[in-house]
Amino acid sequence: MSAHPGTVDRPLTHDPQKQAPMTSSTSEPSGSATPYVTTIGANASRQNRTREMQLIPEALARAHMHERLRAAEAERRAVRLAAARRMQRRAERASLRARRALAMAVMQ
């Protein structure tokens, strides 16, 4: 481990004075970004943020509609299920009546 220099995650030492000095790479210019670019970036992000804020009610309405559609579909399913159970009970009663009638006819 001591052969490799420390990484950002695992520095060789936590003592700042013993760490290697930061060397600026030649590809990146020293100094901060130009204020012009920074201001444009800030304005663009601000516009994006206000646009997102304007779209929030639309997103809420869409979510609300989706929820209502889902609830309506669930209610329709429940109604269909109740109707199916009613019809099944009716069919079972009719079947029982038919069997009784047949038994009575056979007994005669």
C-alpha positions in Angstrom: 0.0 0.0 0.0 2.8 2.4 0.8 4.2 2.1 -2.7 1.0 3.7 -4.1 0.2 7.4 -3.4 -3.0 8.0 -1.4 -6.2 8.5 -3.2 -9.0 11.1 -2.5 -11.0 8.4 -0.7 -8.0 7.0 1.2 -5.3 9.6 1.7 -1.9 8.4 3.0 -2.3 10.7 5.9 -5.0 12.9 7.3 -2.4 15.5 8.4 -2.8 18.4 5.8 0.9 19.5 6.2 2.2 16.0 5.2 0.0 15.7 2.1 1.3 16.4 -1.4 0.7 19.9 -2.6 -2.1 20.4 -5.1 -0.7 20.8 -8.6 -2.8 22.7 -11.1 -3.1 20.8 -14.4 -2.1 22.6 -17.6 -5.3 21.7 -19.4 -7.4 23.7 -16.9 -6.9 27.5 -16.8 -6.1 28.8 -13.4 -8.6 31.2 -11.8 -12.4 31.1 -11.7 -14.7 30.9 -14.7 -15.4 34.2 -16.3 -18.2 36.1 -14.6 -20.0 36.3 -18.0 -20.4 32.5 -18.2 -21.3 32.2 -14.6 -24.0 34.8 -14.9 -25.5 33.2 -18.0 -25.5 29.8 -16.2 -27.2 31.3 -13.2 -29.8 33.0 -15.3 -30.5 29.9 -17.3 -30.9 27.8 -14.2 -33.2 30.4 -12.7 -35.3 30.3 -15.9 -35.4 26.5 -15.7 -36.4 26.7 -12.1 -39.3 29.2 -12.8 -40.4 27.0 -15.7 -40.4 24.0 -13.4 -42.4 26.0 -10.9 -44.9 26.9 -13.6 -45.3 23.3 -14.6 -45.9 22.1 -11.1 -49.7 22.7 -11.2 -49.9 20.8 -14.5 -48.0 17.9 -13.0 -50.3 17.9 -10.0 -53.4 18.0 -12.2 -52.0 15.1 -14.3 -51.3 13.1 -11.1 -54.8 13.9 -9.8 -56.4 12.8 -13.0 -54.4 9.6 -13.1 -55.4 8.9 -9.5 -59.1 9.5 -10.3 -59.0 7.3 -13.4 -57.4 4.5 -11.3 -60.0 4.9 -8.6 -62.8 4.8 -11.2 -61.3 1.7 -12.7 -61.1 0.0 -9.3 -64.7 0.9 -8.6 -65.8 -0.5 -11.9 -63.9 -3.7 -11.1 -65.7 -3.9 -7.7 -69.1 -3.4 -9.3 -68.4 -6.1 -11.9 -67.2 -8.4 -9.2 -70.4 -7.8 -7.1 -72.6 -8.4 -10.1 -70.7 -11.6 -10.9 -71.2 -12.9 -7.3 -74.9 -12.0 -7.5 -75.3 -13.9 -10.7 -73.4 -16.9 -9.3 -75.6 -17.0 -6.3 -78.7 -16.8 -8.5 -77.4 -19.6 -10.7 -76.6 -21.8 -7.7 -80.2 -21.2 -6.4 -81.7 -22.1 -9.8 -79.5 -25.2 -10.0 -80.7 -26.3 -6.5 -84.3 -25.7 -7.5 -83.8 -27.7 -10.7 -82.2 -30.6 -8.7 -85.1 -30.6 -6.2 -87.6 -30.5 -9.0 -85.9 -33.4 -10.7 -85.7 -35.4 -7.4 -89.4 -34.7 -6.9 -90.2 -35.9 -10.4 -88.2 -39.1 -9.9 -90.0 -39.8 -6.6 -93.5 -39.6 -8.2 
